[in-house]
Amino acid sequence: MKWHHVQENWSAFYEAILDRWPDADEADLEEIDGDQRAFIAYIAELTGGEPADAREEIREWLMGELPSDVVMDPRHDNHSIALSGKYVGEGEDESDDDARFGDDSADG
């Protein structure tokens, strides 16, 4: 995942952050509010390491999965639907019900 996923959905990542860094405090996370530099400094302070080490830890953490709260966000669904438009036939809209076009059978 990219940092913008984290920043745009900051509170949805609290659980994942607390799983990775159990000593983190939710009140501190609220203050950070998705600011990457503040988060790096916070993790460095929390772990007693250098900012470069914290940056690397966060980079590794970003390799993980998006939390389901983020994946299920309608904004992401709408974006995915819009991107699927290149696969939709002429005269169809990517948001239209497929059944209207006869490519879905009635018996499932």
C-alpha positions in Angstrom: 0.0 0.0 0.0 1.0 3.6 -0.4 1.2 6.3 2.3 -1.8 8.1 0.8 -4.0 5.1 1.6 -2.9 5.5 5.2 -3.3 9.3 5.3 -6.7 9.3 3.7 -8.0 6.6 6.0 -5.9 7.3 9.1 -8.3 6.1 11.8 -9.0 2.9 9.9 -5.3 2.0 10.4 -5.2 2.4 14.2 -5.8 -1.3 14.8 -3.0 -2.3 12.3 -0.7 0.3 13.9 -1.4 -1.0 17.4 -0.9 -4.6 16.2 2.5 -3.7 14.8 3.5 -1.2 17.6 1.6 -2.3 20.7 3.1 0.5 22.8 1.5 3.1 20.6 -1.2 5.2 22.1 -4.5 5.9 20.3 -4.6 9.5 21.6 -1.1 10.1 20.1 -2.2 8.6 16.8 -5.2 11.0 16.7 -2.8 13.9 17.1 -0.6 12.6 14.3 -3.6 12.5 12.0 -1.9 10.8 9.1 1.2 13.1 9.0 3.9 10.9 7.7 6.8 12.8 9.2 5.1 13.0 12.6 4.4 9.3 12.4 8.1 8.5 11.6 9.2 10.7 14.5 6.6 9.0 16.8 7.7 5.5 15.9 11.4 6.5 16.3 10.6 7.8 19.8 8.4 4.8 20.7 11.1 2.3 19.7 14.1 4.3 20.9 15.6 4.1 17.4 16.7 6.5 14.7 14.2 8.1 12.3 15.8 6.2 9.5 15.1 2.9 11.3 11.6 4.0 12.0 11.1 4.9 8.3 12.3 1.4 7.3 10.0 -0.2 9.8 7.1 1.8 8.4 8.1 0.9 4.9 8.0 -2.8 5.8 4.6 -2.3 7.5 3.3 -0.6 4.4 4.0 -3.9 2.5 1.0 -5.4 4.4 -2.6 -5.5 3.5 -5.1 -2.7 3.6 -7.5 -3.0 6.5 -10.9 -4.2 5.5 -12.4 -0.8 6.6 -10.4 0.8 3.8 -11.0 -1.9 1.2 -14.7 -1.8 1.8 -14.9 2.0 1.5 -17.4 3.1 -1.2 -14.9 5.6 -2.5 -12.6 2.8 -3.5 -15.5 0.8 -5.0 -16.6 3.8 -7.1 -13.0 4.3 -8.3 -12.7 0.7 -9.3 -16.0 0.8 -11.1 -14.9 3.9 -13.0 -11.7 2.2 -14.0 -13.6 -0.8 -15.3 -15.3 1.4 -17.9 -12.6 0.5 -20.5 -14.0 -3.1 -20.5 -17.7 -2.1 -20.9 -19.2 -2.3 -24.3 -20.5 0.5 -26.4 -23.9 1.9 -25.2 -23.3 0.5 -21.7 -22.4 2.4 -18.6 -20.0 0.9 -16.1 -22.6 1.5 -13.3 -25.5 -0.2 -15.2 -27.0 -3.4 -14.0 -25.6 -6.3 -16.2 -29.0 -8.0 -16.3 -30.3 -5.1 -18.4 -27.9 -6.1 -21.2 -28.7 -9.8 -21.2 -25.3 -11.1 -20.3 -26.4 -12.5 -16.9 -28.7 -15.5 -17.0 -31.8 -15.4 -14.9 -30.9 -18.8 -13.2 -27.6 -17.5 -11.9 
